Amino acid sequence: MYEDIIKVFEDSVTGEVFESIEFKLALKQLQTSKTNLKFLVGKAGTGKTFLINYLFKDNVYLATSLTREKLDSILVKNQLIVIDEAQLLDESLVEYIRTLTDTKEYQFLLSIHLEDAQKLLKKEHFKTRDIDIIEIKLLTKEDMIRYINVTFLKNNITLMMKNSQFDKIYNYTKGNFRYIKKFMRVLFELLQFAQDNNLTKYFDINDCLITMTAIQLGLEND
């Protein structure tokens, strides 16, 4: 009964875009940035990887697959190279990228965890550089509610949720988009289990199911 929406809530770097306020703001900043070196920063799970794959597709490279030789082989003047999980780059490779952008002939976008970016940008050789720092932030509660309701509507889900239940989910997930999707996926897996086993008490979303979901995800003590 809920197989399709369970798949929708699976974590993926592709799929349908949810244009949260933060997503649209970061997207606009990326599209209009003119600097040769830019950083997309944010906490894990905020949607950095999804955003760069949505916008740049074939020009995205994973940091763990890059060496200096590999980088040299893909360099094209005035073509943006996007590196995901850039906090995993070797320090010497980061310095090499910086020197390449200093020539004004090569462009890079580094997608990096917020905490790692803060440490990296404190280094002396980044302080005087022309760098754009674009942050994708956590979802607001209003955006989370809109995301869930829009997803329900698109998948013909008629279940209703109370404001207090949205509050509980937001308090558990802290506005982290990846955690929200994981929470909703597990919640619907429990709803599916209830349907399969005729557990009528759990045919609708209720506080008990939300707590059970949180326990299963390790977000609540049983």
Secondary structure as UniProt FT lines:
FT   HELIX           3..8
FT   HELIX           21..32
FT   STRAND          37..42
FT   TURN            44..45
FT   HELIX           48..56
FT   HELIX           57..59
FT   STRAND          60..62
FT   HELIX           63..65
FT   HELIX           68..74
FT   TURN            77..78
FT   STRAND          80..84
FT   HELIX           86..88
FT   HELIX           91..102
FT   TURN            103..104
FT   STRAND          107..113
FT   HELIX           114..120
FT   TURN            121..122
FT   HELIX           124..127
FT   STRAND          131..135
FT   HELIX           141..154
FT   TURN            155..156
FT   HELIX           163..173
FT   TURN            174..175
FT   HELIX           177..196
FT   TURN            197..198
FT   HELIX           200..202
FT   HELIX           207..216
FT   TURN            217..218
//
